[in-house]
Amino acid sequence: LKLQFLYLIGAARAMVLAGIAELGLTPQDAADLADVCGHLRRAFDRVLEVVCSGKNQNPFIGGSQWMTEYAKVYDLCTNSNCGQADSKDGKDGDTSRIQEYLYEFYRSMLTQYLVDKKITAAGKTSDQFLNEVVTLWRHHKVILHWQGRMFSYLDRFYTMQKNKDDLHTCGLRCFFSEIYSHIKVDLRKALFEHIQRERDGRQQDRMLLREAIQLFADMGKGDEKESLAVYSTDFEKPFLDFTGEYYEREAMMWIAEDSATEYMKKAERRLEEEHQRAESYLVRNTKELTQVVEEKLLSAHQRKLLEMENSGFIALLRDQRLDDISRCHRLFKRIPKGLEPIAQLMYEFATNEGKQIVSKHSNTADPVCFKAYTNDLLELHAKYRSILKNQLDNPVFEKAVKDAFEAFVNQSLHYTIPNAAAGTAPVKMCSAELIANYCDMLMKNATEKMADNELEEVLEQVVAVFGYINDKDLFQEFYRKHLSKRLLMTKVNDETERSLISKLKLRQGAPFTSRLEGMLQDKNLSTDLQSKFKAWLAERDTSFGFEYTVQVLTTVSWPAFQIHTLNEPPICETAVEKFKEFYGQRTQSRKLCWVHSLGTVTIEALFKKQKFQLQMTTFQACVLLLFNSREEVVGEEVLKELGLPWEEVKKALQSLAMGKYKILLKTHSAKNQKAIDEKDKFAVNVDFTDKSRKLKIPTVIAKVNLKSSQQVQATVEEDRRHAIEACIVRIMKKRKQMEHSALITETISQLHNHFQPDPRHIKKRIEDLIAREYIARDDDKHNLYRYMA
């Protein structure tokens, strides 16, 4: 090695002297330049000796001798005589020529060294070749470091002024031309071989791979426009192609052998490995690498994976394999539009499950059980809410579930009327009515059977399912009717009632719940009014001999009740008249309309063996009070005395004589012992007895009041007619003129949150508004409407 260095020194000396002679310098300057070049060559040899020996030490004794070489370069480049020569002749001076010579001398030393170190992959394993390349590259970087220090003065002035590559870039270009350009293909092959080994499970030296890959990137650092152009062309693009081919083979093998769940586990593991690989030794964590793997493992086989029998996405939902559902979401959200096919499958599966619930409770011989039906809906909704929250937290799945529930919740349920005549059409019921009935049941009983937090959770779910109903106004009317009966005929939990109303208000807005809130307000105002009525009676020293309570309701908030004329018993007439007098003194413009069907009465009844407190309806009480003055009463006498329709009298007699508590006895049956007829005779059951002292006499209520349901739907249809007309007028007043199709679309858009209007009904309302001269057709364009102020 020493003889080789001596030979190189001698050759370099001859080259230096020959080159200096051509510069045209003064003999002194030429001698100084030759001397400095000799020192620099010897310093370069010391660096080579230390670096090539593998010793990790400073090539300069004391660590600062390189400053001596730097000082020689500095002195030579800033020689005062040379500077004067520059100023006297107008040509490039000696200083510039000396700096240029030193720059080329720096390049020639590196080039000669690299020419002697040329390596080849022939006859070597990939490990040997890769180690040899990385070792040479490490040595070259150390050499550039020390050479850069010795020649650093050139970087401060010469390279900048002459627009030359800086010393480091010059050194990289030397390596590029003498080494890299000859080995890049073999180096890439060696790297691919090592990476494939690692993918196949064999541990590799990642630091070695990182340094080898970094070489590709460093080779482009002299390019001002794109420093990674060499890396991209020579390594990254071929690597992406190599990766794509590797995972294409793997995917084909997995898809043939594994289930969808096992495939996804392997794919997720591979993606994580590639991410770690990119972090460990790739120059940049390129999205392209991940995209290639995702394309080959996921995009290319998504449909087949999702539709695999017993392991596809439908199977995961059916079997509630939540971890696999989460993995499916994590994987396919990585690819463009990867979640949409999953959402479509989820929509189809959820719709099918919902339709099974509708089918289960429909087409029966009995009325639909609202409790069982709504509980099934809530259970299904809770299942999908949990999946959306924990496994599929993405708006695309929210929409899929929403669309699915809207698809089946708005289907009608049917049942056949028992003993109906042949050809009678099945009765239709809608989710709006059934869910309103369920809410009524909750409000009546839930506070006794549920904790507050449990009830709140159920109410949240009910309101969420309510949100899928198209005919929200129909639910509103059914719920309003139930609420009215609860407020007037039972004890209610005001806090629970307000909680549900507030949830509906939050979802639908204040106008939707304004009448419901008005009903609660009337209830509270009636309590205050009753206190004032008692005080008014006390001032006049008036007493009825019993407690008399009146609730005053505003017509606009409450549903329309069926009003019957009732001949009150004499004991009640005075109380009614006194309240009319009291209320008339407070308001002159309001008229009282008495709804006796919603009243309740508590009667003390003395039988032969026991005394009872009987709670019943006003109609039942009026029937029972007739027996205070007679022992036996005929049905038609009750009809005449009370002035009620026979249906109401019949229900009252049936509940008292044939109900749970037989307060009356049917002493004579004109036709059927099991039915009530106008000719039947009734008497008090004086031997009646029961364990309880306080009894509530139940009323005769059909399982489903078909007539009442039809009345609610008729009321809703009438309200919709007014809502459509008001919406059309509001739109036309703002727009002044509008085409028919645009008006239909805008009307549906504004009303869809309240109900789903039929375009045919909108057209009818337009025609009606034209007839009433709110709007008019344009004379020239028949489908254009104009607003008439």
KEKOLVEX-382464 format. One line per 8 residues: number of its first residue (from 1); for each residue x, y, z of C-alpha. Coordinates in Angstrom, 1 decimal. Layout:
BEGIN
NUM> X,Y,Z; ...
END
This chain:
BEGIN
1> 0.0,0.0,0.0; 2.9,2.4,0.8; 4.6,1.7,-2.5; 1.3,2.4,-4.3; 0.9,5.8,-2.5; 4.5,6.7,-3.4; 3.9,5.9,-7.0; 0.7,8.0,-7.0
9> 2.6,10.9,-5.3; 5.3,10.8,-8.0; 2.7,10.7,-10.8; 0.7,13.5,-9.3; 3.8,15.6,-8.9; 4.7,15.3,-12.6; 1.1,16.1,-13.5; 1.1,19.2,-11.2
17> 4.3,20.6,-12.7; 3.1,20.1,-16.2; -0.2,21.7,-15.5; 1.3,24.7,-13.7; 3.6,25.5,-16.5; 0.6,26.2,-18.8; -0.9,28.8,-16.4; 1.7,31.5,-17.3
25> 2.5,32.4,-13.7; 5.6,34.0,-12.4; 8.3,31.6,-11.3; 7.7,32.3,-7.7; 3.9,31.9,-7.9; 4.4,28.7,-9.9; 6.7,27.3,-7.3; 4.3,28.3,-4.5
33> 1.4,26.6,-6.3; 3.4,23.4,-6.9; 4.4,23.3,-3.3; 0.8,23.8,-2.0; -0.5,21.1,-4.4; 2.1,18.7,-3.1; 1.0,19.4,0.5; -2.6,18.9,-0.5
41> -1.8,15.7,-2.2; 0.0,14.3,0.8; -2.9,15.4,3.0; -5.3,13.6,0.7; -3.2,10.5,0.9; -3.3,10.6,4.7; -7.0,10.7,4.5; -7.1,7.8,2.1
49> -4.8,5.8,4.3; -6.9,6.2,7.4; -10.3,5.8,5.7; -9.3,2.7,3.7; -7.7,1.1,6.7; -11.1,1.2,8.4; -9.8,3.1,11.4; -12.3,5.4,12.9
57> -10.0,8.3,13.7; -9.1,11.8,12.6; -6.5,11.6,9.7; -4.8,14.7,11.1; -2.7,14.5,14.2; -4.1,16.7,16.9; -7.2,17.2,15.0; -6.3,20.6,13.6
65> -3.5,20.0,11.1; -6.0,20.4,8.3; -5.9,24.1,9.1; -2.4,24.2,7.8; -3.5,22.9,4.5; -6.5,25.4,4.5; -4.1,28.2,5.3; -1.9,27.3,2.4
73> -4.9,27.4,0.0; -6.0,30.7,1.6; -2.6,32.3,1.3; -2.1,31.2,-2.3; -5.6,32.5,-3.4; -5.2,35.9,-1.6; -1.5,36.6,-2.5; -1.1,40.4,-2.8
81> 1.1,40.3,-5.9; -1.4,38.2,-7.7; -4.1,40.6,-6.7; -2.1,43.6,-8.1; -1.7,41.7,-11.4; -5.4,41.3,-11.6; -6.0,45.0,-11.3; -3.3,46.1,-13.8
89> -4.3,44.0,-16.8; -7.9,43.7,-17.8; -7.7,40.0,-18.3; -8.4,37.2,-15.9; -5.7,37.5,-13.3; -3.3,35.1,-11.7; -5.7,34.7,-8.7; -8.5,33.5,-10.8
97> -6.3,31.0,-12.7; -4.8,29.7,-9.5; -8.3,29.2,-8.0; -9.5,27.4,-11.1; -6.4,25.2,-11.1; -7.0,24.3,-7.4; -10.6,23.5,-8.2; -9.7,21.2,-11.0
105> -6.9,19.7,-8.9; -9.5,18.8,-6.2; -11.6,17.2,-8.9; -8.8,15.2,-10.4; -7.6,13.7,-7.1; -11.2,12.4,-6.4; -11.6,11.1,-9.9; -8.3,9.3,-9.9
113> -9.1,7.7,-6.6; -12.5,6.5,-7.8; -11.2,5.2,-11.0; -8.8,3.0,-9.0; -11.8,1.8,-6.8; -14.2,0.7,-9.5; -16.3,-2.2,-8.4; -18.5,-4.8,-10.2
121> -21.2,-7.3,-9.1; -19.7,-10.1,-11.2; -18.8,-13.1,-9.2; -20.2,-11.7,-5.9; -23.3,-12.4,-3.9; -25.8,-9.6,-3.4; -24.7,-9.3,0.2; -21.0,-9.0,-0.8
129> -21.8,-6.5,-3.5; -24.1,-4.4,-1.4; -21.6,-4.2,1.5; -18.8,-3.3,-0.9; -20.9,-0.4,-2.5; -22.0,0.9,0.9; -18.4,0.8,2.3; -17.1,2.7,-0.7
137> -19.9,5.3,-0.4; -19.1,5.7,3.3; -15.4,6.2,2.6; -16.2,8.7,-0.2; -18.4,10.8,2.2; -15.6,11.0,4.8; -13.1,12.0,2.1; -15.4,14.7,0.8
145> -15.7,16.0,4.4; -12.0,16.5,4.9; -11.3,17.6,1.4; -14.0,20.2,1.7; -12.4,21.6,4.9; -9.0,21.9,3.2; -10.4,23.5,0.1; -13.2,25.4,1.8
153> -11.9,28.8,0.7; -12.9,28.0,-2.8; -16.5,27.5,-1.7; -16.6,30.9,0.0; -15.7,32.8,-3.2; -14.7,31.0,-6.3; -17.6,28.6,-6.8; -20.1,31.2,-6.0
161> -18.6,33.9,-8.3; -18.0,31.5,-11.2; -21.3,29.7,-10.8; -19.5,26.4,-10.3; -20.7,23.3,-8.4; -19.7,23.6,-4.7; -17.0,21.2,-3.6; -19.4,18.7,-2.1
169> -21.6,18.6,-5.2; -18.4,18.3,-7.4; -17.4,15.3,-5.3; -20.9,13.7,-5.7; -20.7,14.2,-9.5; -17.3,12.5,-9.6; -18.8,9.5,-7.7; -21.8,9.5,-10.1
177> -19.7,9.4,-13.3; -17.0,7.0,-12.1; -19.0,4.6,-9.8; -22.7,5.1,-9.7; -23.5,5.1,-13.4; -21.8,1.7,-13.7; -23.4,-0.1,-10.7; -26.9,1.4,-10.4
185> -28.7,-1.5,-12.1; -26.8,-4.1,-10.1; -27.3,-2.1,-6.9; -31.0,-1.9,-7.5; -31.2,-5.6,-8.1; -29.3,-6.4,-4.9; -31.6,-4.1,-2.9; -34.7,-5.7,-4.4
193> -33.4,-9.1,-3.5; -32.8,-8.1,0.1; -36.2,-6.4,0.4; -37.9,-9.5,-1.0; -36.1,-11.6,1.6; -37.4,-9.3,4.3; -41.0,-9.5,2.9; -40.6,-13.3,3.0
201> -39.8,-13.1,6.7; -36.0,-13.2,6.8; -34.4,-10.5,8.9; -32.2,-8.0,7.0; -29.8,-5.2,8.0; -32.1,-2.2,7.6; -29.3,0.3,8.3; -27.3,-1.1,5.4
209> -30.4,-0.9,3.1; -31.0,2.6,4.2; -27.5,3.8,3.3; -27.6,2.0,0.0; -31.0,3.6,-0.9; -29.8,7.0,0.3; -27.0,6.7,-2.3; -29.7,7.0,-5.0
217> -31.0,10.2,-3.4; -27.6,11.8,-2.9; -26.7,11.3,-6.5; -29.3,13.9,-7.4; -28.4,16.6,-4.9; -26.6,18.6,-7.5; -29.8,19.1,-9.4; -31.3,22.5,-8.3
225> -34.7,21.8,-9.9; -35.4,18.4,-8.5; -32.9,16.9,-6.1; -34.7,13.5,-6.0; -35.0,13.1,-9.7; -32.3,10.5,-9.8; -33.8,8.6,-6.8; -37.2,8.7,-8.5
233> -36.0,7.4,-11.9; -33.4,4.9,-10.9; -34.9,3.5,-7.7; -38.4,4.6,-6.7; -40.3,3.9,-9.9; -38.7,0.4,-10.5; -39.2,-0.3,-6.8; -43.0,0.5,-7.0
241> -43.2,-1.8,-10.1; -41.4,-4.5,-8.2; -43.6,-4.1,-5.2; -46.8,-4.2,-7.3; -45.7,-7.4,-9.0; -44.9,-9.0,-5.6; -48.2,-8.1,-4.0; -50.2,-9.1,-7.1
249> -48.8,-12.6,-6.8; -49.5,-12.6,-3.1; -53.1,-11.4,-3.5; -53.9,-14.1,-6.1; -52.6,-16.7,-3.8; -54.5,-15.4,-0.7; -57.8,-14.9,-2.6; -57.6,-18.6,-3.8
257> -56.8,-20.0,-0.4; -58.2,-17.8,2.4; -61.5,-16.5,3.7; -62.2,-12.8,3.4; -61.4,-12.2,7.1; -58.1,-14.0,6.9; -57.2,-12.2,3.7; -57.9,-8.8,5.4
265> -55.8,-9.7,8.4; -52.9,-10.5,6.1; -53.4,-7.4,4.1; -53.5,-5.2,7.2; -50.3,-6.8,8.4; -48.6,-6.3,5.1; -49.7,-2.6,4.9; -48.2,-2.1,8.4
273> -45.0,-3.8,7.4; -44.7,-1.6,4.3; -45.3,1.5,6.4; -42.5,0.5,8.8; -40.3,-0.3,5.8; -40.8,3.1,4.4; -40.1,4.7,7.8; -36.9,2.6,8.2
281> -35.0,2.9,5.0; -36.9,4.7,2.2; -35.8,8.2,1.5; -39.3,9.6,1.7; -42.4,7.9,3.0; -44.0,8.0,-0.4; -47.8,7.7,-0.6; -47.1,5.9,-3.9
289> -45.7,2.8,-2.1; -48.8,2.6,0.1; -51.1,3.2,-2.9; -49.4,0.4,-4.9; -49.9,-2.1,-2.1; -53.5,-0.9,-1.5; -54.3,-1.2,-5.2; -53.0,-4.7,-5.5
297> -54.3,-6.1,-2.2; -57.5,-4.1,-1.8; -58.8,-2.3,-4.8; -58.3,-5.2,-7.2; -60.2,-7.7,-5.1; -62.6,-5.5,-3.1; -65.9,-6.7,-4.7; -64.9,-10.4,-4.4
305> -63.8,-10.0,-0.8; -67.0,-8.2,0.3; -69.3,-10.7,-1.4; -67.5,-13.9,-0.2; -69.9,-16.4,1.2; -69.7,-16.9,5.0; -66.9,-14.3,5.4; -67.9,-11.3,3.3
313> -69.3,-8.1,4.7; -72.9,-9.4,4.9; -71.7,-12.4,6.9; -69.8,-10.0,9.3; -73.0,-8.0,9.9; -75.1,-11.1,10.2; -72.8,-12.7,12.8; -71.9,-9.4,14.5
321> -68.1,-10.0,14.1; -67.3,-6.5,15.2; -63.5,-6.7,15.1; -63.6,-7.9,11.5; -66.1,-5.1,10.6; -63.6,-2.6,12.1; -60.8,-4.1,10.1; -62.8,-3.9,6.9
329> -63.5,-0.2,7.6; -59.9,0.5,8.4; -58.6,-1.1,5.2; -61.1,0.0,2.6; -61.2,3.6,3.7; -57.6,3.8,2.5; -58.6,3.5,-1.1; -60.6,6.1,-3.2
337> -64.4,5.4,-2.9; -63.5,2.2,-1.0; -66.3,2.6,1.5; -69.2,3.1,-0.9; -69.6,-0.6,-1.9; -69.5,-1.5,1.8; -72.2,1.2,2.5; -74.3,-0.2,-0.3
345> -74.1,-3.7,1.2; -74.9,-2.3,4.6; -78.0,-0.5,3.2; -79.3,-3.7,1.6; -78.7,-5.8,4.7; -80.3,-3.3,7.1; -83.2,-2.8,4.7; -83.8,-6.5,4.6
353> -83.6,-6.8,8.4; -86.1,-4.0,8.7; -88.5,-5.4,6.2; -88.4,-8.7,8.1; -89.6,-6.8,11.2; -92.4,-5.2,9.2; -93.4,-8.5,7.7; -93.3,-10.2,11.1
361> -95.9,-7.8,12.6; -98.0,-7.4,9.4; -100.6,-9.5,7.7; -101.9,-10.9,11.0; -105.4,-11.6,12.2; -105.0,-9.3,15.2; -104.2,-5.6,15.4; -100.5,-4.8,15.3
369> -98.9,-4.8,18.7; -97.2,-1.4,18.9; -95.1,-2.4,21.8; -93.5,-5.5,20.2; -93.1,-3.7,16.8; -91.5,-0.6,18.3; -89.2,-2.6,20.6; -88.0,-4.6,17.6
377> -87.3,-1.3,15.7; -85.4,0.2,18.7; -83.4,-3.0,19.1; -82.4,-2.9,15.5; -81.6,0.8,15.6; -79.5,0.4,18.8; -77.5,-2.4,17.0; -76.7,-0.2,14.1
385> -76.0,2.9,16.2; -73.4,0.9,18.2; -71.8,-0.3,14.9; -71.7,3.3,13.5; -70.2,4.6,16.7; -67.6,2.0,17.4; -66.8,0.3,14.1; -68.0,2.3,11.1
393> -67.7,6.0,12.1; -68.1,7.6,8.7; -70.8,9.8,7.2; -71.3,7.3,4.2; -72.5,4.6,6.7; -74.6,7.1,8.6; -76.4,7.8,5.3; -76.7,4.1,4.4
401> -78.4,3.4,7.8; -80.6,6.4,7.5; -81.8,5.5,4.0; -82.4,1.9,5.1; -84.5,2.8,8.0; -86.5,5.3,5.9; -87.1,2.5,3.4; -88.9,0.2,5.8
409> -90.1,2.4,8.6; -92.4,4.2,6.2; -94.0,1.0,4.9; -97.6,0.3,6.0; -98.5,-2.6,8.2; -101.7,-4.5,7.6; -104.0,-6.7,9.7; -107.4,-8.2,9.0
417> -110.5,-7.4,11.1; -111.7,-10.5,12.9; -115.1,-11.8,11.6; -115.1,-9.2,8.8; -117.3,-9.6,5.8; -115.8,-11.3,2.8; -113.9,-8.9,0.6; -113.2,-6.5,3.4
425> -109.8,-4.8,2.8; -107.1,-5.2,5.4; -106.7,-2.3,7.8; -103.5,-0.3,7.3; -101.5,1.1,10.2; -98.4,3.2,9.9; -95.2,3.5,12.0; -96.2,7.1,13.0
433> -99.3,5.8,14.8; -97.6,2.8,16.4; -94.6,4.8,17.7; -97.0,7.4,19.1; -98.8,4.6,20.9; -95.5,3.4,22.3; -94.6,6.8,23.5; -98.0,7.0,25.3
441> -97.3,3.7,27.0; -93.8,5.0,28.1; -95.2,8.2,29.5; -97.9,6.3,31.5; -95.9,3.4,32.9; -92.1,3.9,32.3; -91.5,6.1,35.4; -92.7,3.2,37.6
449> -90.6,0.5,35.8; -87.4,2.4,34.6; -84.7,4.4,36.2; -84.4,8.0,35.0; -81.3,7.5,33.0; -82.7,4.3,31.4; -85.9,6.1,30.4; -83.8,9.0,28.9
457> -81.9,6.5,26.8; -85.1,4.9,25.5; -86.6,8.3,24.7; -83.4,9.2,22.7; -83.8,6.0,20.7; -87.5,6.6,20.1; -86.9,10.2,18.8; -84.0,8.9,16.6
465> -86.4,6.3,15.0; -89.1,9.0,14.8; -86.6,11.0,12.6; -86.9,8.4,9.9; -90.7,8.8,9.5; -91.8,10.8,6.5; -95.2,11.7,7.9; -94.0,13.4,11.0
473> -97.2,15.5,11.2; -99.2,12.3,11.5; -97.1,11.2,14.5; -97.5,14.7,16.0; -101.3,14.4,15.8; -101.5,10.9,17.3; -99.1,11.9,20.1; -101.1,15.1,20.7
481> -104.2,13.1,21.2; -102.5,10.7,23.6; -101.0,13.5,25.5; -104.4,15.2,25.9; -105.9,12.1,27.5; -102.9,11.7,29.8; -103.0,15.2,31.0; -106.8,15.2,31.6
489> -107.5,11.6,32.8; -104.3,10.4,34.5; -101.5,11.6,36.7; -98.5,12.5,34.6; -94.8,13.1,35.3; -94.4,16.7,34.1; -90.6,16.4,33.9; -90.7,13.3,31.7
497> -93.3,14.8,29.4; -91.2,17.9,28.9; -88.1,15.8,28.4; -89.7,14.0,25.4; -91.1,17.3,24.0; -87.7,19.0,24.2; -86.1,16.1,22.3; -88.7,16.4,19.6
505> -88.2,20.2,19.6; -84.5,19.8,19.2; -85.0,17.6,16.1; -87.9,19.3,14.4; -87.9,22.9,15.7; -90.1,25.0,17.9; -93.2,25.1,15.5; -93.5,21.3,15.7
513> -93.9,21.2,19.5; -95.6,24.6,20.1; -99.1,23.0,20.5; -97.7,20.2,22.8; -96.0,22.8,25.0; -99.3,24.8,24.9; -101.1,21.8,26.4; -98.7,21.5,29.3
521> -99.1,25.2,29.9; -102.9,24.9,29.9; -102.6,22.2,32.5; -100.5,24.5,34.8; -102.8,27.5,34.2; -105.8,25.3,35.1; -104.3,24.6,38.4; -103.9,28.3,39.2
529> -107.4,28.9,37.9; -108.9,26.2,40.2; -107.2,27.9,43.2; -108.8,31.2,42.3; -112.2,29.5,41.8; -112.1,28.1,45.3; -111.2,31.5,46.7; -114.1,33.0,44.7
537> -116.5,30.4,46.2; -115.2,31.1,49.7; -115.8,34.8,49.3; -119.5,34.0,48.5; -119.8,31.4,51.2; -120.8,28.8,48.6; -120.2,25.1,49.0; -121.3,22.2,46.7
545> -120.9,19.4,49.2; -118.2,17.8,47.0; -114.9,18.8,45.4; -115.4,20.2,41.9; -112.5,20.7,39.6; -112.6,22.3,36.1; -109.7,22.3,33.6; -109.9,25.1,30.9
553> -108.2,24.3,27.6; -107.4,26.5,24.6; -108.9,25.2,21.4; -105.8,25.9,19.3; -103.5,23.6,21.3; -105.7,20.7,22.0; -107.1,18.1,19.5; -110.7,18.3,18.5
561> -112.8,16.3,21.0; -116.1,14.7,20.3; -118.7,16.7,22.2; -121.9,15.2,23.5; -124.8,17.0,25.1; -125.3,15.7,28.6; -128.2,16.3,31.0; -126.1,16.7,34.2
569> -127.5,15.2,37.5; -129.1,18.0,39.7; -126.2,17.7,42.1; -123.8,18.9,39.4; -125.9,21.6,37.8; -125.2,24.2,40.5; -121.4,23.6,40.2; -121.5,24.1,36.5
577> -123.5,27.3,36.6; -121.2,28.7,39.3; -118.1,28.1,37.3; -119.7,29.7,34.2; -120.4,32.8,36.4; -116.8,32.9,37.7; -115.2,32.5,34.3; -117.5,34.9,32.7
585> -116.4,37.6,35.1; -112.8,37.0,34.1; -113.2,37.0,30.3; -116.0,38.3,28.2; -114.7,37.2,24.8; -114.2,33.5,25.5; -116.9,30.8,25.3; -116.8,27.6,27.4
593> -117.6,24.4,25.6; -117.9,21.4,28.0; -116.3,18.1,27.1; -117.9,15.7,29.5; -116.4,12.6,27.8; -113.0,13.5,29.3; -114.2,14.1,32.9; -113.6,11.8,35.8
601> -115.7,11.3,39.0; -115.0,9.7,42.3; -118.1,8.3,44.0; -118.5,6.9,47.5; -120.7,3.8,47.2; -122.2,2.0,50.2; -123.1,-1.6,49.6; -124.5,-4.2,52.0
609> -121.2,-5.5,53.2; -118.7,-2.7,52.4; -118.1,0.9,51.5; -116.0,1.8,48.4; -114.5,4.8,46.6; -115.2,4.3,42.9; -113.2,6.2,40.3; -114.9,6.4,36.9
617> -115.8,8.5,33.9; -118.4,11.2,34.0; -120.8,9.1,31.8; -120.4,6.1,34.1; -121.1,8.3,37.2; -124.2,9.8,35.7; -125.5,6.3,35.0; -124.8,5.1,38.5
625> -126.3,8.2,40.2; -129.7,7.3,38.6; -129.9,4.4,41.0; -130.0,6.7,44.0; -133.7,7.4,43.3; -134.8,4.0,42.0; -133.9,0.3,42.4; -134.2,-0.8,38.8
633> -133.5,1.1,35.5; -134.2,0.1,31.9; -131.6,0.9,29.2; -133.9,3.2,27.2; -134.7,5.2,30.4; -130.9,5.9,30.9; -130.8,7.0,27.2; -133.7,9.4,27.8
641> -132.5,10.7,31.2; -128.9,11.5,30.2; -129.6,12.6,26.5; -126.4,10.8,25.3; -126.1,8.7,22.2; -126.9,5.0,22.7; -123.3,4.0,22.0; -122.0,6.0,24.9
649> -124.8,4.7,27.2; -124.1,1.1,26.1; -120.4,1.4,26.9; -121.1,2.8,30.3; -123.7,0.1,31.2; -121.4,-2.6,29.8; -118.4,-1.5,31.9; -120.6,-1.3,35.1
657> -122.5,-4.6,34.6; -120.2,-6.8,32.6; -116.7,-5.4,33.3; -114.0,-6.3,35.8; -116.1,-4.9,38.7; -119.8,-5.8,38.5; -121.3,-2.8,40.2; -124.7,-3.4,38.4
665> -126.6,-6.6,37.7; -128.6,-7.2,34.5; -131.9,-8.3,36.0; -133.7,-8.8,32.7; -132.2,-9.5,29.3; -134.4,-8.7,26.3; -132.3,-10.5,23.7; -128.7,-11.6,24.5
673> -127.3,-12.2,28.0; -123.8,-11.3,26.8; -124.8,-8.0,25.1; -126.4,-4.8,26.1; -129.8,-3.8,24.7; -132.1,-0.8,25.2; -134.8,-3.1,26.7; -132.4,-4.6,29.3
681> -133.1,-3.9,33.0; -130.3,-3.2,35.5; -130.1,-3.0,39.3; -127.4,-2.3,41.9; -125.4,-5.3,42.9; -125.9,-4.8,46.7; -123.8,-7.8,47.5; -120.7,-6.5,45.6
689> -117.5,-6.9,47.6; -113.7,-6.6,46.9; -110.5,-6.7,48.8; -109.6,-3.1,47.8; -111.5,-0.2,49.1; -110.5,2.1,46.2; -111.5,0.9,42.8; -111.0,2.3,39.3
697> -113.8,1.2,37.0; -112.3,0.4,33.5; -114.0,1.6,30.4; -114.8,-0.5,27.4; -112.1,0.2,24.8; -111.5,-1.7,21.6; -108.0,-2.9,21.0; -107.7,-0.6,18.0
705> -110.1,2.3,17.6; -110.3,2.3,13.8; -112.7,5.2,13.7; -110.4,7.3,15.9; -107.4,6.5,13.8; -109.3,7.5,10.6; -110.4,10.8,12.3; -106.8,11.6,13.1
713> -105.7,11.0,9.6; -108.5,13.1,8.2; -107.5,16.0,10.5; -103.9,15.6,9.3; -105.0,15.7,5.7; -106.9,18.9,6.3; -103.9,20.5,8.0; -101.6,19.4,5.1
721> -104.0,21.1,2.7; -103.6,24.4,4.5; -99.8,23.9,4.9; -99.3,23.3,1.2; -101.3,26.3,0.3; -99.5,28.5,2.8; -96.1,27.3,1.5; -97.1,28.0,-2.2
729> -98.2,31.5,-1.3; -95.1,32.1,0.7; -92.9,31.0,-2.2; -94.8,33.0,-4.9; -94.8,36.1,-2.7; -91.0,36.0,-2.6; -90.3,34.9,-6.2; -93.2,36.8,-7.8
737> -93.2,34.3,-10.8; -92.2,30.7,-11.1; -92.6,27.8,-13.5; -94.7,24.8,-12.5; -92.0,22.2,-12.1; -89.8,24.6,-10.0; -92.7,25.5,-7.8; -93.5,21.8,-7.2
745> -89.8,21.1,-6.3; -89.5,24.1,-4.0; -92.7,23.2,-2.2; -91.6,19.6,-1.6; -88.2,20.9,-0.4; -89.7,23.2,2.2; -92.3,20.7,3.5; -90.3,17.5,3.4
753> -89.1,17.9,7.0; -92.7,17.9,8.2; -94.3,15.5,5.8; -93.8,14.1,2.3; -96.2,16.0,0.0; -97.7,14.3,-3.0; -97.0,16.3,-6.2; -100.6,15.6,-7.3
761> -101.9,17.2,-4.1; -99.7,20.2,-4.7; -101.1,20.6,-8.2; -104.7,20.5,-6.8; -103.8,23.2,-4.3; -102.3,25.4,-7.1; -105.5,25.1,-9.0; -107.5,26.0,-5.9
769> -105.2,29.1,-5.3; -105.7,30.1,-8.9; -109.5,29.9,-8.5; -109.3,32.0,-5.4; -107.0,34.5,-7.2; -103.9,34.2,-5.0; -101.8,33.3,-8.1; -102.5,33.4,-11.9
777> -101.2,31.7,-15.0; -99.2,33.7,-17.4; -101.1,34.6,-20.6; -98.2,33.6,-22.9; -96.7,30.7,-21.0; -99.2,28.2,-19.6; -96.8,26.6,-17.1; -95.6,29.9,-15.6
785> -97.4,31.3,-12.5; -97.5,34.9,-11.3; -98.2,36.1,-7.7; -101.2,38.4,-7.4; -100.8,40.9,-4.6
END
